[in-house]
């Protein structure tokens, strides 16, 4: 065992990993995603006539007034809540179900597409082309012509006819075209061009209201041209080339060129979730033109180098090798998925899927952007499934399960900002709907901070009557804090959020006939149970309610100095409530051959619910990493707790553990052979392997190397 101190390892140049396809995308779920946490695109790689489907983080339907929803049917919501509670305690859940529907208040708004850009190149044979996405650089591209299939370790950029990326530092999409004699004309189509300039810009308006798909018989989209009634976006494109650029029929046409670089930006009039969009179209048009010009004059090489460095600083922190059969740089997902579907799982597919989840988090969730929605930052439909919004009864939390283990903690910053927004606006929901202090949120939210129970469609309270969204989000935030180098700043922000949640749940709990505290009405999200000839969703004290409330109250005690004053009085109430909550009952879960199987992967490796939901991508990344190294809040680290027999040899570098520990691990024949642990803060770690445990002390900035885990780890007495 060796120690080193003062060590702060920089992100290494990552192993190259490329997803490649031998034909253009035929559907949106075959296209490849690019993003910088604010601007996103799906690119189809159609060499003859390609399409970029664009999104921008603040382009949602609605405005700040949307979070008020619609008035509930109940004339006196707090009184209706009490009647529902009484019905449950009297054994009448059907009546409680009906009353719970009277508390429903409309719907959240939807994440919207912005525009599509079409680029055509004369003389290109799209059928003879190769397209790819290099995960390690965040660059997509294509090459056209006969024999365009590189060796597995080829430098694809050298053979590319087109490359593109979306830069976080520059805030723009950049695409480079290499044009030869066979196709020296290129056209870019949109609505508006600027005469005399190699540039164009357009304005597009989001709906003022977009109904969820569950609403029927109504116009799903409503538009209002009034300033501030909805978000307006300006999309700008500028071309740098050695050829000639002319305006032609609302497009830009490039001719007599050997190369062209397109720079695209989007600006919106979004101000904040509290304030209405400012509505100044000329202001955002000027801003988007200025950004396009400022970035285009920097040149392709500088923009690409800056982007790749920024991307690698995140992506390069972690590496995974599961002993793939050929160890190739280029992975062909179509072939890997086909083999997996027939029962022949290549570990290369697992490696790619894990790193793809990390890639999507880097592309979809960055500081200054928004939390990832049900579809991340990618949506092509104005009326998408579930609004492509936030479902906080599992999906939003699952989107960030990998942030800690995958060493991408700063990518979770937008989640904390989303919860702070809910706390800001969820106080009105707690007060007006339930006559309670603090704040709460239900199972859907959006850009504007909607926190009410939804209505529409089946109007099932099994979905809507669940004021536990804040509690489960808080559990996720506290878990992310466990991975931090220094969780103090993160915990300072969580502390304020927990104050309001604890206050709400102390008021939400009711005394049960046996003297314990419980919840009524209560639901287990999206689940129902049989009563008589029907089924209902509402009940009393579901296990999930009690577990989440217990976690909030215990978390409040951990985060607060309860020595004196109001905090001491609150602590007395919290401890009393904890003593009166039902104790958890241990259960054993077993698998069943009758369990329903579903889902899978689309050709571009997006998770297929179906339809596409990105939480499956992030959940897979988190699951595989914890299959290899699992850590716990009391800083217990288990090595290879669930290693599949198909992966007997492998390497994991730069994964994160709770306690601010970073770990490298190698294994052979299913057993650990070496382990390096880096302490980013002082921690005592209990390292477990093959049923044995050893306690290790790590100082901040230290590195500990164990050459032979099996020799070094000893069994505790």
Secondary structure, 3 states (H helix, E strand, C coil): CEEECCCCCCCCCCCCCEEEECCCCCCHHHCEEEECCCEEEEECCCCCEEEEEEEECCCECCCHHHHHCCCCCCCCHHHHHHHHHHHHHCCCHHHHHHHHHCCCCCCCCCECCCEEEEEEECCCCCCCEEEEEECCCCEEEEEECCCCCCCCCCCHHHHCCEEEEEECCCCEEEEEEECCCCCCCEEEECCCCCCCCCEEEEEEECCCEECCCCCCCCCCEECCCCCCCCCEEEEEEEEEECCEEEECCCEEEEECCCEEEEEEEEEECCCCCCCCCCCCHHHHHHHHHHHHHHHHCCCHHHHHHHHHHHHHHHHCCCEEECCCCCCCCEECHHHHHHHHHCCCCCHHHHHHHHHHHHHHHHHHCCCCCCCCECCECCCCCCCCHHHHCEECCCHHHHCCCHHHHCCCHHHHHHHHHHHHHHHHHHHHHHHHHHCCCCCCCCCEECCCCCCCCCCCCCCCHHHHCCCCHHHHHHHHHHHHHHCCCCCHHHHHHHHHHHHHHHHHHHHHCEECCCCCEECCCECCCCCCEEECCEEECCECCCHHHHHHHHHHHHHHHHHCCCCCHHHHHHHHHHHHHHHHECCCCCCCCCCCCCCCCCCEECCCCCEECCCECCHHHHHHHHHHHHHHEEECCCCEEEECCCCCHHHCCEEEEEEEECCCEEEEEEEECCEEEEEEEEECCCEEEEEEECCEEEEEEECCCEEEEECCHHHHCCCCC
